Amino acid sequence: MNRTHATCLALAIAAAAGSALAETPTVETSPFVSTASRAQVRQELLRYRLAGINPWADDHDQLAQFRSSTTRAKVTNEFLASRNAVAAFSSEDSGSSYLARMHAPARSAATELARAQAE
């Protein structure tokens, strides 16, 4: 029994391996045209090496030289002011009712008067 199962398994593996389909690689027909000359690229690389910066390194800290002109208090106030919008966009309808309220056309005084008289 084991020999029969082993033979069937070997045949199944061989059939599966023989029927593998692969696509041909995409061949790019349009040639690459650089916007920078070889000298410009070398000059940029030299500047990075002299500065001791490697922007392609895994441990490169992009924000090491960043200095914000916005104060912490201003950012906090902007967050608190936008809290309702953030809550609306995080809600069950993903903010669609909030957007509908925000983009609803303004009613004129005549429309409000006509509505009041109709009621």
C-alpha positions in Angstrom: 0.0 0.0 0.0 2.8 2.4 0.9 4.6 1.7 -2.4 1.4 2.5 -4.3 0.8 5.8 -2.5 4.5 6.8 -2.9 4.3 6.1 -6.6 1.1 8.1 -7.0 2.6 11.0 -5.0 5.7 11.0 -7.1 3.6 11.1 -10.3 1.5 13.9 -9.0 4.6 16.0 -8.1 6.1 15.4 -11.5 2.9 16.4 -13.3 2.6 19.5 -11.2 6.2 20.5 -11.9 5.9 20.0 -15.6 2.8 22.1 -15.9 4.2 25.3 -14.4 3.4 28.3 -16.5 5.5 31.4 -16.5 5.1 34.7 -18.3 7.9 36.3 -20.3 9.5 39.3 -18.6 8.3 42.7 -19.7 10.7 44.2 -22.2 11.0 47.9 -22.0 11.2 49.3 -25.5 11.6 53.0 -24.7 15.1 54.0 -23.9 15.9 55.8 -20.6 16.8 59.4 -21.0 18.4 61.1 -18.0 17.6 64.7 -17.1 21.1 65.1 -15.4 24.4 64.7 -17.0 27.0 62.3 -15.7 29.1 65.2 -14.3 26.0 66.5 -12.4 25.4 63.1 -10.8 29.0 62.7 -9.8 29.0 66.3 -8.3 25.9 65.5 -6.3 27.5 62.3 -5.0 30.6 64.1 -4.1 28.6 66.7 -2.1 26.9 64.0 -0.1 30.2 62.2 0.6 31.8 65.5 1.8 28.8 66.3 4.0 28.9 62.7 5.5 25.3 62.1 4.4 24.1 59.0 2.6 20.4 59.6 1.8 20.1 56.0 0.6 21.4 54.4 3.8 18.9 52.5 6.0 19.8 54.5 9.0 19.6 57.9 7.4 17.6 60.3 9.5 15.8 62.6 7.1 14.6 64.9 9.9 18.0 65.4 11.6 18.3 68.9 10.2 14.6 69.8 10.3 13.6 72.7 12.4 9.9 73.7 12.5 8.7 77.3 12.7 5.4 76.3 14.1 5.0 76.2 17.9 3.7 73.3 19.9 0.8 75.4 21.1 -0.3 76.3 17.6 -0.2 72.7 16.5 -2.3 71.7 19.6 -4.8 74.4 18.9 -5.1 73.4 15.2 -5.7 69.8 16.3 -8.4 70.8 18.8 -10.1 73.0 16.2 -10.2 70.0 13.7 -11.3 67.4 16.3 -14.9 67.3 15.0 -13.7 66.8 11.4 -11.3 64.0 12.5 -14.0 62.3 14.5 -16.4 62.5 11.6 -13.9 61.0 9.1 -13.3 58.2 11.6 -16.9 57.5 12.1 -19.0 54.7 10.7 -19.9 56.5 7.4 -16.3 57.7 6.9 -17.4 61.3 7.1 -20.0 61.4 4.3 -22.7 63.0 6.4 -20.1 65.5 7.7 -19.2 66.4 4.1 -22.8 66.6 3.1 -23.4 69.2 5.9 -20.3 71.1 5.0 -21.0 71.4 1.3 -24.8 71.9 1.6 -25.8 75.0 -0.3 -26.7 78.0 2.0 -30.4 78.7 2.2 -31.5 82.3 1.5 -33.8 84.2 3.8 -36.6 83.9 1.3 -36.3 80.1 1.4 -36.5 80.1 5.2 -39.5 82.4 5.1 -41.3 80.2 2.6 -40.6 77.2 4.7 -41.9 78.9 7.8 -45.1 80.0 6.1 -45.7 76.5 4.7 -45.5 74.9 8.2 
